Amino acid sequence: MRARAAISGLKVAISAVGATVVAACGGGSSPTTSVLPPPPAAVACAPSGTVSLSPLQGATLDCSSGTAITVAGNGAVYLVVPQFATGGIDAVAYTTHPYSLNAQGANRSTAAPVARRAGANPGRSIAQRMFDARLRAADRHRSAGASRSLSGARFSPRPAAPPDLGSIRQFQVTASLNGTSFKTSNAALRYIGSNIYVYVDTAAPAQGFTDAQLASFSQLNDQVLFPLILSNFAPPTDIDQNGHVIMLLTPIVNALVTASVCQNQGFVAGFFDGNDLTAGTNSNGGEIFYSIVPDPGGKVSCAHSVATVTTVIPATFLHEVQHMVSFGQHVILHGGNGEEGWLDEGMSIFAEELGSLYYEAKFPPPTGRTRSTQLFPDSAEAFISEQLVDSYDYLSFPDTVSLTLHSDDQGGLAWRAGDWLLMHYVGDQFGAGVYPRLLQTNLTGLANLEAATGIPFPTLFSNFAISLYADSLPGVARASIPSRYHFRTRNLRQMYQALYNAAAGSNGINSPFPILLGALSSTGSVSGSMVPGAVSFYQLATPSGTATVTLKFSTPASASFGTSLHPQVSIFRIQ
């Protein structure tokens, strides 16, 4: 699904583990409490022993069968990231798990206390999310029943006699948010490109695209954006054997929401329906992206100017075509099930970012910018601005947001932006070839991610979690940070500083960097909670002259967590 809301005016000036286990230890005893029975004796997380790290090195401790972690002291300062490195919509329940975290022998930390903030835009694009939720859920439901007679249809653009320009074709288009009704669109072929055909409904309101505007808009999607999908992901199917994806602009999509709903819940900008790749009822038998038409007078629903449509649709097109590719590759060509919602959505949001990356390369600083201090050129912002705000929200409360249990039917923008960061990180770490591997398979979810990257998910999740904070430490050369602990094509602190500079306190952007470290000290336990697939961030400062400090990550009753949660703690030495 494409989270659709413009952030107007926001010019954004925007493996092997390096740990050494040097001494076996069984850990200390838990602090006594008044609760009966007494807590169990602390058992070391794996690997057992004292974790000795040089500055800017990290380690991951598996706490599935233990609770205690001993780290070297003597003034060392650590980033401590407890997490539940699990997921899969059928593997574990999506519920909150309370935890206790304490540090025996630590300094009183000077880290700022964690300050909770609400998501800045909890109600944005509700209509789009709800509609796409239904479509993606329907796609996963129909996976097993997709017609095998269509399984040989592979996309291979080739010279072919196209339909006549101006010819009329009928399409069946979903006409309600719940998918229970369809209407017929009579649409004229207005553009014949190398990769896409653009049809415009003959009932489109007046004062829409001029011929020149439509040609420019179509060429962008055909010659710039669609090739980004082909070169970075994988080709879609070609069920109708026409060598093209169809873009249908119809007021039936505008009318999916009323004007009043549009004002309060946003609108559906565009969508892909997997039914079109099957022989199901109302299938159009081909690869189709449906979208709104300009309606400056608001005749159908809320008003959409030509400028709005040309700004909104390109990112939506990239997003929805990735869903098209994913469904076609997983289900039609590889005979599997539809991708799990969290991974499918993360890939689609990264597909949007491809548009930003294209324009960033085309307009290096300071060109293409209203202000020379902008981090992103003007042309990139429609492809990246929402991700910046939503990922800021995610990093502000990452322990409340699962990255591996969500499906499209669960609202919220923060988890989507978190999965965007995860998918960007995966590409940075494993190269562009990882994205085709994630698509051209019948695997889904964590199994797919592990196969595509070649490493266990808990390791990947741990490295990703450390990277979110260690990516661009102030005063530290990025080259000195192990590559697995930072992004390669984004500088997170630079990015969020630019967002902070541009937002000037609006949209809930109240600090230059969204991650606030919780404080760990020897004066008591920290209580918190996390959902599966989530992380939390703390700082541990060890006293000079104290050889070791023992951390304990446990349930509030001082017991270890169930193995299905895959509890683990990432340790990264800051100094």
Protein Blocks (a to p, Z undefined) as FASTA:
>chain_A
ZZddddehiacfedjdfbdcfbdcebjaddddfbdcddddddddddedjddddehiacdd
dfklbcbdcddeehiacddddddddedjklbccdddddddddehiacdfbdcddddddfb
lmgoklmmmmmmmmmmmmmmmmmmpcfklmmmccdddddddddehiacdddddfbfklpa
ccddddddfbdcfkbccdddfkbcehiacfklmmmmmmmmmmmmmmmmmmmmcccddfko
nopacddddfklmmmpcfklmmmnopafbdcdfklmmcbehiahiacdddddddfkommm
ccddfklmmmmmmmmmmmmmmmmmmmmmmmmmnopacddfklmmmmmmmmmmmmmmmmmm
mmgcfehiablkbmbdfklmmmmmmmmmmmmmmmmmmmlpcfklccfklgcjklmmmmmm
mmmmmmmmnojklmmmmmnccbehjllmmmmnopafklmmmmmmmmmmmmmgghiafklp
cfklccfkbcfklmmmmmmmmnnopghiabfbfbdcddddfkbccdddddehiacddddd
ddehiabacdddddfkopacdfklopadddddfZZ
